[in-house]
Amino acid sequence: MKKLIGVNERGLRVGQDHQRAKLSDAAVELIRKLHEDGMSYRVIAEKFEIAKSTVQDICTYRRRAQQAVKWRTTG
């Protein structure tokens, strides 16, 4: 069964389609929204069971900053 995956301008997988991704794109969006609404990194990290530094990196766009610019099929 073929699946669409998001890739960057170099053709590399990004976001939840990356082979090492542990969080979905929706979870990343929710993490950023919760922080914008005033929730602390620590509380968000506990909620998602991830490191506080990971939450901080997501919120400051050091991680999961790339958006898919193209789609390709796999499988």
N, C-alpha and C positions, 0 to 999 in steps of 0.2 A: 504494500500500500504506500503510495507516495504522500509525502508530507511537505508543506511549504515551510522553509526556514528563513529567518531574517539574516541578511549579511550586510557588512559595511561596504564602503567604496572599494576595498581591496578584495572583496569576496569572502571575507572571514566571518564566521558565525558570531552573532552578538546577542545580548540579552538572554532570555530564557532558552534560546536555541543553542547557546554555547554549550559545549560538552561538559564543562565544569560548573555550570550555573547551579546554585543551590536554591535560589529564590525565583519565583515567577515574576514576570514583568508587572503583574497586578500587585504583588506583594511589595515590590520596590516602589511603585507609585503610592501605595498606602503608607509605607514607611516615611516617604517624603511629606505626604499630607499630614500625618500625625505630628511630625516635627514642626511643620508650619503652623499647626494649630496649638503648639505650645508644649507638647509632650517631650520629656527629656530623652536623651539618647539611652540612658540606663533603662528606663521603663520600656521603651520600644524594644531594646535588645532582649529584655526578659520575656516580653510578649512573643517575639519571633524565635527565641532560643538561639540567638546569634551573639557574637561579640559586640561590645559597645563601640569599639573602633570600626567595625564593619558598618554599623548604623551611621556613624559619623562620616565615613567615606562615601556612603550612598547619598547622604543628605548634602554633602559638599561637592558631589559629582566627581569624586576621585575614582569611584567604582560605578559601574553601570551607567556610564555617561554617554555611550554611543547609541545611536538610534539606527534601526535598519533602514538602509537606503534602497535596497533591492531585495527581491525574494527569489529563492531558487527551490527546486524540488529535490528531494532525497528519497532514497528507498527504492 
